[in-house]
Amino acid sequence: MKALKVVAIILLVILGIIFIPPLFMNGAYSVERQVTINKSKSELFDYLKILKNQHEYSVWSKLDPNMSQTYKGTDGTVGAIYRWEGNKDVGIGEQEIIAIKEGERIDFEMRFYEPFETTDFAYFEFVPENDSVTVVKWGFFGEMKGAMKWFGVFMDMEDMVGTSLQEGLDNMKKQQEAV
């Protein structure tokens, strides 16, 4: 009986070591990548504010070529919503344009429903180097809450999301410089 108590205490300590620290961790994260594109700021801004253009460069759009996509509102304006439903790699979610600072920044609210439920935010920023060269910054930020904090111990959001953002930006550069 005493041995059983010792084993139970050891298991509780191990479980406490695993599950308690994430409860006190800051779950906030922020990831940003950038690319320099040989196009004017106004051309890139006008292209990227249109939600329907995402399928041309987004890594996530390419994970399920058969995903269902719907749009609400006037594309390219505040309040426009893009909704997707796809395979297990894509899940279900929607993206809404929540702010536009003409020629400078576009902000999005990202609502994910499956495989997990969370709300995060994304943005594009445009920094001209000259009249025909622009740095495009793509950022993604949010906060892991509850059980997601525990996964945050094992997931590197900077690497995981950053890799996808950079690949999307590289796709965008290739696509935009070809037209």
C-alpha positions as CSV (number, residue, x, y, z in Angstrom):
1,M,0.0,0.0,0.0
2,K,2.8,2.4,0.9
3,A,4.5,1.7,-2.5
4,L,1.2,2.5,-4.3
5,K,1.1,5.9,-2.5
6,V,4.7,6.6,-3.5
7,V,3.9,5.8,-7.1
8,A,0.7,7.9,-7.0
9,I,2.7,10.9,-5.6
10,I,5.4,10.5,-8.2
11,L,2.7,10.4,-11.0
12,L,1.1,13.5,-9.5
13,V,4.4,15.4,-9.4
14,I,5.2,14.4,-13.0
15,L,1.7,15.5,-14.2
16,G,2.1,18.7,-12.2
17,I,5.5,19.4,-13.9
18,I,3.9,18.8,-17.3
19,F,0.5,20.6,-16.9
20,I,0.9,23.4,-14.4
21,P,3.7,25.6,-15.9
22,P,1.7,26.3,-19.1
23,L,-1.1,27.7,-17.0
24,F,1.2,30.5,-16.0
25,M,3.0,31.1,-19.3
26,N,2.3,34.0,-21.5
27,G,0.5,32.6,-24.5
28,A,1.0,35.7,-26.7
29,Y,2.9,35.2,-30.0
30,S,3.8,37.4,-32.9
31,V,5.4,36.4,-36.2
32,E,6.4,38.6,-39.1
33,R,8.2,38.0,-42.3
34,Q,9.0,40.3,-45.3
35,V,10.0,40.3,-48.9
36,T,11.1,42.9,-51.4
37,I,9.0,42.9,-54.6
38,N,9.8,44.8,-57.8
39,K,6.4,46.5,-57.9
40,S,5.0,49.8,-56.8
41,K,3.4,50.1,-53.3
42,S,0.0,51.0,-54.9
43,E,0.0,48.0,-57.2
44,L,0.8,45.6,-54.4
45,F,-1.6,47.2,-52.0
46,D,-4.5,47.0,-54.5
47,Y,-3.7,43.4,-55.2
48,L,-3.3,42.2,-51.6
49,K,-6.5,43.9,-50.3
50,I,-8.6,41.6,-52.5
51,L,-9.2,38.4,-50.5
52,K,-9.9,36.3,-53.6
53,N,-6.3,36.8,-54.7
54,Q,-5.0,34.8,-51.7
55,H,-5.3,31.5,-53.6
56,E,-2.5,32.7,-55.9
57,Y,0.2,32.9,-53.2
58,S,-1.0,31.5,-49.9
59,V,0.5,28.2,-48.7
60,W,-2.6,27.3,-46.9
61,S,-4.8,27.7,-50.0
62,K,-2.6,25.2,-51.8
63,L,-3.0,22.5,-49.0
64,D,-6.5,21.6,-50.3
65,P,-7.2,22.5,-54.0
66,N,-10.8,21.3,-53.5
67,M,-11.7,23.3,-50.4
68,S,-14.9,25.2,-50.4
69,Q,-14.4,29.0,-50.5
70,T,-17.1,31.6,-50.0
71,Y,-17.0,35.4,-49.8
72,K,-19.3,38.0,-48.2
73,G,-19.4,41.7,-48.5
74,T,-17.4,43.9,-50.9
75,D,-14.0,42.3,-51.5
76,G,-11.2,44.7,-50.7
77,T,-13.1,46.7,-48.1
78,V,-13.5,46.6,-44.3
79,G,-16.1,44.0,-43.4
80,A,-15.3,41.7,-46.4
81,I,-15.1,38.0,-45.2
82,Y,-13.5,35.0,-46.8
83,R,-14.6,31.6,-45.4
84,W,-13.0,28.3,-46.2
85,E,-13.9,24.7,-45.4
86,G,-11.3,22.1,-46.3
87,N,-9.5,18.9,-45.5
88,K,-7.8,18.2,-42.1
89,D,-4.8,20.2,-43.1
90,V,-6.9,23.3,-43.9
91,G,-9.8,23.0,-41.5
92,I,-12.7,25.5,-41.3
93,G,-12.3,29.2,-40.7
94,E,-12.8,32.7,-41.9
95,Q,-10.9,35.9,-42.4
96,E,-12.3,39.4,-42.2
97,I,-10.8,42.7,-43.2
98,I,-11.1,44.8,-40.1
99,A,-9.0,47.8,-41.0
100,I,-7.5,49.4,-44.0
101,K,-5.0,52.3,-43.9
102,E,-4.9,53.1,-47.6
103,G,-1.6,52.3,-49.2
104,E,0.1,51.4,-45.9
105,R,-1.6,48.5,-44.0
106,I,-4.4,46.0,-44.1
107,D,-5.6,44.2,-40.9
108,F,-7.4,40.9,-40.7
109,E,-9.2,39.0,-38.0
110,M,-8.7,35.3,-38.4
111,R,-11.3,33.0,-36.9
112,F,-10.5,29.3,-36.9
113,Y,-13.3,26.8,-36.1
114,E,-11.7,23.4,-36.9
115,P,-9.4,21.6,-36.1
116,F,-9.4,24.0,-33.1
117,E,-11.2,27.1,-32.2
118,T,-9.3,30.4,-31.8
119,T,-9.2,34.0,-33.0
120,D,-5.9,35.5,-34.2
121,F,-4.9,38.5,-36.3
122,A,-2.9,39.1,-39.4
123,Y,-1.7,42.1,-41.4
124,F,0.1,43.3,-44.5
125,E,2.3,46.4,-44.3
126,F,3.8,48.2,-47.3
127,V,7.1,50.1,-47.2
128,P,8.3,51.6,-50.5
129,E,12.0,51.5,-51.2
130,N,11.4,53.6,-54.3
131,D,8.6,54.1,-56.9
132,S,8.9,50.5,-58.3
133,V,10.2,48.5,-55.3
134,T,8.3,47.7,-52.2
135,V,8.9,45.7,-49.0
136,V,5.8,43.7,-48.0
137,K,5.6,42.6,-44.4
138,W,3.2,39.8,-43.5
139,G,2.5,39.4,-39.8
140,F,0.4,37.0,-37.7
141,F,-0.3,37.4,-34.0
142,G,-2.5,36.1,-31.3
143,E,-2.6,34.4,-27.9
144,M,-2.8,30.7,-27.1
145,K,-5.3,30.2,-24.3
146,G,-6.2,27.2,-22.1
147,A,-5.0,23.9,-23.3
148,M,-3.4,25.5,-26.4
149,K,-0.8,27.0,-24.0
150,W,0.3,23.5,-23.3
151,F,0.8,22.8,-27.0
152,G,2.8,26.0,-27.1
153,V,5.5,24.4,-25.0
154,F,6.1,22.0,-27.9
155,M,5.3,24.2,-30.9
156,D,7.5,27.0,-32.1
157,M,5.0,29.4,-33.6
158,E,7.9,31.6,-34.9
159,D,9.2,28.7,-37.0
160,M,5.8,27.0,-37.8
161,V,3.9,30.1,-38.9
162,G,7.0,32.0,-40.0
163,T,7.9,29.3,-42.5
164,S,4.4,29.4,-44.1
165,L,4.4,33.2,-44.2
166,Q,7.8,33.4,-45.9
167,E,6.8,30.7,-48.4
168,G,3.6,32.7,-49.2
169,L,5.6,35.9,-49.6
170,D,8.1,34.2,-51.9
171,N,5.1,32.8,-54.0
172,M,3.7,36.4,-54.1
173,K,7.0,37.9,-55.2
174,K,7.4,35.3,-58.0
175,Q,3.7,35.7,-59.1
176,Q,3.7,39.6,-59.0
177,E,7.1,40.0,-60.7
178,A,5.9,37.8,-63.5
179,V,3.0,40.1,-64.4
